[in-house]
Amino acid sequence: MSVEVSPAEFSAIVQEFASYKLGIQGCSPKTVNEYLFDLRTFFRYLLAKEQDIAPESDLFFEIDVRPMDLERISKITTAQIYDFLMYTGNVRGNRWSAKARKLSAIKGLYGYLVNKRNYFEHNPAQNIESPKPKKTLPKVLSLEESLALLEAVQNDVESPNRQRDFAMLTLFLNCGIRLSELVGINLNDIDPLLRSMRVLGKGNKERIVYLNGACRDALTALLEERGSPKYANVHTRALFLSNREQRISVKTVQHIVYKYLDMAGLQAKHYSVHKLRHTAATLMYQSGQVDVRVLKDILGHEQLNTTQIYTHVSDANMEHAMTMNPLASVRAGAVSEQPTVSATDTTKQPDNQEK
């Protein structure tokens, strides 16, 4: 969410809710900003209906939402919330994920007012189900494409930041860390023996990410470079630096990833930085045979169902399973031929003797 929303735009009770999310629950400023953005849209929709302002007009975006105080919020009905969700889909063109996020903001506000503060009893959002996503598999790089991407960095011999860029892509593809987590890594977050590193995930929650041989090699080369006289006057704790020797930005990392995707001939497939996280998870699950519960902790997911999207079976695995069916060898005109059953078949055969 790029639009900054100030708590001062809201009534005192909504400001109280924002402070609770930020100070007590430990949500990031970005998360709180998204809550306020969605609540502002919700309140503007309700006030626009009262003031007979068209939701698609320019006047809609000028509506002052400070009148939505505790008393008015307590009188909002379930039907009004449903109407708002319909509006977000039909007028604003929101997909299920955006509608689910707006409903989450509304549920969060009422959860605080009703359950945490007991300001009133009725929660109009309590029984509204979140919009269901379309079940699509995450777009990921194949093993061959992942190798091509890393090779593109290695072959970029003219780049002065080749060690840095190779280390970043290696961490993305091996550890499945988020973009914000990579940018936030400090030198003292890395174990001196390069066995693990500490990352700061969503909700300011720390977790330990263990490093494999590829990560250790990439970080060793990067840290040796950081120890050179070139960086003698650099005092920032950040692991990854920009050309101005400051902590690298999210946009710079995105630019670097897109650059090497293009060099590897993969840009046309519309991969993104986050797809590298999907790729790491999928490769670990499918090739490394990692248990989904372990994968959940590696990725820093709160819920197991978030991780289960990576348990999809690849087309190659499904094709192989079909060929392993004992009936696969039976052709038309030869149905009477017995298919070959592996000697490992443990199906119990009928006993000819009567019991």
Secondary structure per residue as TSV (DSSP state, phi and psi in degrees):
chain	resnum	aa	ss	phi	psi
A	1	M	-	360.0	115.1
A	2	S	-	-91.5	-18.9
A	3	V	S	-81.6	121.6
A	4	E	-	-83.8	131.9
A	5	V	-	-119.9	127.6
A	6	S	-	-90.6	137.1
A	7	P	G	-58.4	-24.0
A	8	A	G	-65.4	-14.4
A	9	E	G	-76.5	-6.5
A	10	F	S	-117.1	170.1
A	11	S	-	-70.0	168.5
A	12	A	H	-60.9	-34.4
A	13	I	H	-70.5	-35.3
A	14	V	H	-73.0	-35.3
A	15	Q	H	-62.4	-38.0
A	16	E	H	-63.1	-42.2
A	17	F	H	-62.6	-43.1
A	18	A	H	-62.7	-40.5
A	19	S	H	-64.6	-37.2
A	20	Y	I	-64.1	-45.5
A	21	K	I	-62.5	-40.2
A	22	L	I	-79.0	-47.3
A	23	G	I	-88.7	-36.4
A	24	I	I	-95.0	-48.7
A	25	Q	S	-80.5	-14.6
A	26	G	-	74.8	24.1
A	27	C	-	-68.8	151.0
A	28	S	-	-72.6	155.9
A	29	P	H	-55.5	-34.6
A	30	K	H	-63.7	-43.8
A	31	T	H	-63.5	-44.4
A	32	V	H	-63.6	-38.7
A	33	N	H	-62.4	-38.4
A	34	E	H	-67.4	-39.2
A	35	Y	H	-59.1	-47.7
A	36	L	H	-66.6	-38.6
A	37	F	H	-59.2	-45.9
A	38	D	H	-71.7	-36.2
A	39	L	H	-67.4	-37.1
A	40	R	H	-62.8	-41.8
A	41	T	H	-62.9	-42.0
A	42	F	H	-61.8	-48.3
A	43	F	H	-65.5	-39.3
A	44	R	H	-62.6	-38.0
A	45	Y	H	-61.7	-45.8
A	46	L	H	-65.3	-43.3
A	47	L	H	-69.8	-33.3
A	48	A	H	-63.3	-37.5
A	49	K	H	-63.9	-41.2
A	50	E	H	-66.6	-39.9
A	51	Q	H	-93.4	5.5
A	52	D	T	56.9	44.9
A	53	I	-	-103.6	130.3
A	54	A	-	-66.1	129.1
A	55	P	T	-62.2	-21.2
A	56	E	T	-95.4	4.3
A	57	S	S	-87.4	165.5
A	58	D	G	-66.6	-30.6
A	59	L	G	-62.9	-26.4
A	60	F	G	-57.0	-39.9
A	61	F	G	-80.8	-0.5
A	62	E	G	-107.1	1.4
A	63	I	-	-67.4	130.2
A	64	D	-	-81.7	122.7
A	65	V	-	-97.7	4.4
A	66	R	T	-62.7	-26.6
A	67	P	T	-64.1	-14.9
A	68	M	-	-78.1	80.2
A	69	D	-	-93.3	-171.4
A	70	L	H	-59.2	-43.0
A	71	E	H	-63.2	-45.3
A	72	R	H	-70.7	-36.7
A	73	I	H	-65.4	-34.5
A	74	S	H	-68.7	-17.8
A	75	K	T	-98.0	-1.6
A	76	I	-	-67.3	138.8
A	77	T	-	-103.5	164.3
A	78	T	H	-61.2	-39.2
A	79	A	H	-61.1	-38.0
A	80	Q	H	-65.8	-36.2
A	81	I	H	-67.5	-42.3
A	82	Y	H	-60.8	-42.5
A	83	D	H	-60.2	-41.2
A	84	F	H	-63.8	-42.9
A	85	L	H	-64.7	-37.0
A	86	M	H	-63.7	-42.2
A	87	Y	H	-61.2	-42.8
A	88	T	H	-63.2	-32.8
A	89	G	H	-81.3	-45.8
A	90	N	H	-79.3	-37.2
A	91	V	T	-99.3	-46.5
A	92	R	S	-87.2	-11.3
A	93	G	-	70.5	25.9
A	94	N	-	-68.6	137.8
A	95	R	-	-82.8	179.4
A	96	W	H	-58.6	-36.7
A	97	S	H	-67.1	-40.7
A	98	A	H	-68.7	-39.5
A	99	K	H	-66.0	-39.1
A	100	A	H	-64.5	-37.6
A	101	R	H	-67.1	-40.5
A	102	K	H	-65.3	-41.1
A	103	L	H	-65.1	-36.8
A	104	S	H	-62.0	-38.9
A	105	A	H	-64.3	-43.0
A	106	I	H	-65.7	-44.7
A	107	K	H	-62.2	-39.0
A	108	G	H	-62.8	-42.4
A	109	L	H	-63.3	-48.3
A	110	Y	H	-70.6	-32.2
A	111	G	I	-60.8	-38.3
A	112	Y	I	-70.8	-48.1
A	113	L	I	-66.9	-38.0
A	114	V	I	-89.5	-48.9
A	115	N	I	-88.4	-35.8
A	116	K	I	-88.8	-40.3
A	117	R	S	-108.1	-14.2
A	118	N	-	56.3	38.5
A	119	Y	S	-70.0	-34.7
A	120	F	-	-154.6	173.2
A	121	E	S	-98.4	-35.2
A	122	H	-	-82.2	128.5
A	123	N	-	-114.5	99.7
A	124	P	T	-69.3	-16.0
A	125	A	T	-97.4	-3.6
A	126	Q	T	-58.2	-44.7
A	127	N	T	-100.9	12.5
A	128	I	-	-83.4	122.4
A	129	E	-	-78.0	143.7
A	130	S	-	-70.9	142.1
A	131	P	-	-54.8	136.7
A	132	K	-	-86.6	137.6
A	133	P	-	-76.6	154.8
A	134	K	-	-74.4	132.9
A	135	K	-	-79.0	95.8
A	136	T	-	-120.0	146.3
A	137	L	-	-79.2	145.2
A	138	P	-	-65.9	144.0
A	139	K	-	-80.8	122.8
A	140	V	-	-133.6	159.6
A	141	L	-	-81.4	144.1
A	142	S	-	-74.5	171.2
A	143	L	H	-59.4	-42.3
A	144	E	H	-64.5	-40.3
A	145	E	H	-68.5	-35.7
A	146	S	H	-63.7	-43.2
A	147	L	H	-64.5	-38.6
A	148	A	H	-64.5	-36.5
A	149	L	H	-66.4	-45.2
A	150	L	H	-65.6	-36.8
A	151	E	H	-65.9	-34.2
A	152	A	H	-61.4	-37.7
A	153	V	H	-68.6	-45.6
A	154	Q	H	-61.3	-33.7
A	155	N	T	-81.0	-8.2
A	156	D	-	-84.7	67.6
A	157	V	T	-68.6	-18.6
A	158	E	T	-83.8	-10.3
A	159	S	-	-78.1	128.2
A	160	P	T	-73.7	-11.0
A	161	N	T	-111.6	25.7
A	162	R	H	-61.8	-42.0
A	163	Q	H	-62.7	-42.5
A	164	R	H	-63.0	-48.7
A	165	D	H	-66.7	-38.1
A	166	F	H	-65.8	-39.6
A	167	A	H	-65.0	-40.7
A	168	M	H	-62.8	-48.6
A	169	L	H	-67.2	-33.9
A	170	T	H	-64.1	-41.6
A	171	L	H	-66.9	-42.3
A	172	F	H	-57.6	-49.3
A	173	L	H	-79.9	-20.5
A	174	N	H	-101.3	-33.5
A	175	C	H	-104.4	-19.1
A	176	G	-	67.8	28.2
A	177	I	-	-78.0	158.4
A	178	R	-	-77.6	161.0
A	179	L	H	-59.5	-46.3
A	180	S	H	-63.9	-32.9
A	181	E	H	-68.7	-41.1
A	182	L	H	-64.8	-46.0
A	183	V	H	-61.3	-31.7
A	184	G	T	-85.9	-1.9
A	185	I	-	-67.0	130.9
A	186	N	B	-106.4	160.8
A	187	L	G	-57.9	-39.3
A	188	N	G	-79.3	1.4
A	189	D	G	-83.1	-12.3
A	190	I	B	-96.6	130.1
A	191	D	-	-59.3	135.0
A	192	P	T	-55.4	-29.0
A	193	L	T	-91.7	5.7
A	194	L	S	58.1	35.7
A	195	R	S	-88.1	-28.1
A	196	S	E	-158.3	170.9
A	197	M	E	-145.5	157.8
A	198	R	E	-102.0	132.3
A	199	V	E	-124.9	153.9
A	200	L	E	-105.9	109.4
A	201	G	-	-93.1	-159.7
A	202	K	G	-62.5	144.9
A	203	G	G	66.6	24.9
A	204	N	G	56.3	32.9
A	205	K	-	-94.6	124.1
A	206	E	E	-83.2	148.5
A	207	R	E	-148.7	158.9
A	208	I	E	-97.5	129.4
A	209	V	E	-111.7	122.6
A	210	Y	E	-84.8	146.6
A	211	L	-	-107.5	134.8
A	212	N	-	-92.6	-176.3
A	213	G	H	-60.4	-39.7
A	214	A	H	-63.3	-41.7
A	215	C	H	-66.6	-42.1
A	216	R	H	-62.5	-43.2
A	217	D	H	-63.4	-44.7
A	218	A	H	-64.8	-41.6
A	219	L	H	-71.4	-35.1
A	220	T	H	-60.0	-46.7
A	221	A	H	-63.2	-40.5
A	222	L	H	-67.4	-43.7
A	223	L	H	-68.2	-33.6
A	224	E	H	-63.9	-39.8
A	225	E	H	-65.9	-40.8
A	226	R	H	-64.8	-22.7
A	227	G	T	-85.3	0.3
A	228	S	S	-76.4	161.4
A	229	P	G	-56.9	-24.0
A	230	K	G	-57.0	-32.8
A	231	Y	G	-106.3	20.2
A	232	A	T	-61.5	-31.6
A	233	N	T	-99.9	10.2
A	234	V	-	-87.2	123.7
A	235	H	-	-113.1	-2.4
A	236	T	-	-69.7	149.0
A	237	R	-	-82.4	-9.0
A	238	A	B	-62.5	140.3
A	239	L	S	-74.5	-47.3
A	240	F	S	-101.5	124.1
A	241	L	B	-111.3	151.6
A	242	S	-	-82.7	178.6
A	243	N	T	-64.9	-20.4
A	244	R	T	-92.1	12.2
A	245	E	S	60.4	36.8
A	246	Q	S	-119.1	170.8
A	247	R	B	-56.6	130.8
A	248	I	-	-65.6	146.0
A	249	S	-	-93.2	163.3
A	250	V	H	-60.3	-43.9
A	251	K	H	-64.5	-36.7
A	252	T	H	-66.0	-42.0
A	253	V	H	-63.0	-42.9
A	254	Q	H	-58.9	-44.0
A	255	H	H	-61.0	-41.5
A	256	I	H	-64.7	-44.4
A	257	V	H	-62.7	-44.8
A	258	Y	H	-62.7	-37.1
A	259	K	H	-59.6	-46.9
A	260	Y	H	-79.8	-27.1
A	261	L	H	-61.7	-41.1
A	262	D	H	-66.4	-42.4
A	263	M	H	-65.3	-29.5
A	264	A	T	-86.0	0.9
A	265	G	T	74.9	25.3
A	266	L	-	-110.6	-6.1
A	267	Q	G	-62.0	-33.4
A	268	A	G	-63.9	-17.5
A	269	K	G	-88.6	2.1
A	270	H	T	60.9	44.9
A	271	Y	-	-79.0	162.9
A	272	S	-	-139.8	176.1
A	273	V	H	-60.7	-42.6
A	274	H	H	-65.9	-25.7
A	275	K	H	-66.1	-23.5
A	276	L	H	-68.3	-34.0
A	277	R	H	-66.1	-44.2
A	278	H	H	-58.9	-40.7
A	279	T	H	-63.2	-46.7
A	280	A	H	-59.1	-44.2
A	281	A	H	-64.3	-43.0
A	282	T	H	-67.4	-42.6
A	283	L	H	-64.6	-39.6
A	284	M	H	-64.3	-41.4
A	285	Y	H	-73.6	-46.2
A	286	Q	H	-81.2	-43.8
A	287	S	T	-91.2	-38.3
A	288	G	S	-88.2	-6.5
A	289	Q	-	54.2	45.5
A	290	V	-	-81.8	132.9
A	291	D	-	-61.9	140.3
A	292	V	H	-62.4	-29.1
A	293	R	H	-72.3	-34.3
A	294	V	H	-68.7	-41.2
A	295	L	H	-60.5	-36.5
A	296	K	H	-57.5	-45.1
A	297	D	H	-71.8	-36.2
A	298	I	H	-61.2	-43.3
A	299	L	H	-82.5	-12.9
A	300	G	T	75.8	32.0
A	301	H	-	-80.1	145.0
A	302	E	S	-77.4	-42.6
A	303	Q	S	-116.0	145.2
A	304	L	H	-65.4	-33.8
A	305	N	H	-66.2	-20.3
A	306	T	H	-68.1	-35.5
A	307	T	H	-80.2	-26.2
A	308	Q	G	-66.5	-11.3
A	309	I	G	-64.2	-23.8
A	310	Y	G	-83.6	-2.2
A	311	T	G	-88.4	8.8
A	312	H	-	-63.2	148.2
A	313	V	-	-91.4	134.9
A	314	S	-	-70.5	158.9
A	315	D	H	-58.7	-37.4
A	316	A	H	-65.0	-39.7
A	317	N	H	-65.8	-39.0
A	318	M	H	-68.4	-39.4
A	319	E	H	-64.1	-40.3
A	320	H	H	-64.2	-39.9
A	321	A	H	-62.5	-37.7
A	322	M	H	-65.0	-40.2
A	323	T	H	-70.3	-20.2
A	324	M	T	-82.7	-9.7
A	325	N	S	-63.6	128.2
A	326	P	G	-57.7	-22.5
A	327	L	G	-82.9	-2.3
A	328	A	G	-65.4	-22.4
A	329	S	G	-91.0	-4.9
A	330	V	-	-81.8	118.0
A	331	R	-	-104.8	161.1
A	332	A	T	-58.8	136.3
A	333	G	T	86.6	-3.4
A	334	A	-	-133.4	33.8
A	335	V	T	-63.6	-29.1
A	336	S	T	-71.0	-16.8
A	337	E	S	-70.5	137.9
A	338	Q	-	-81.3	129.1
A	339	P	-	-69.4	152.7
A	340	T	-	-79.6	128.7
A	341	V	-	-109.9	133.2
A	342	S	-	-58.8	149.3
A	343	A	T	-65.6	-15.0
A	344	T	T	-84.8	-1.1
A	345	D	-	-64.7	121.8
A	346	T	-	-105.3	16.2
A	347	T	-	-64.5	128.8
A	348	K	-	-70.8	129.5
A	349	Q	-	-86.5	152.1
A	350	P	-	-64.0	142.1
A	351	D	-	-91.9	125.3
A	352	N	S	-71.5	-19.5
A	353	Q	S	-84.0	135.7
A	354	E	-	-72.4	138.6
A	355	K	-	-90.3	360.0
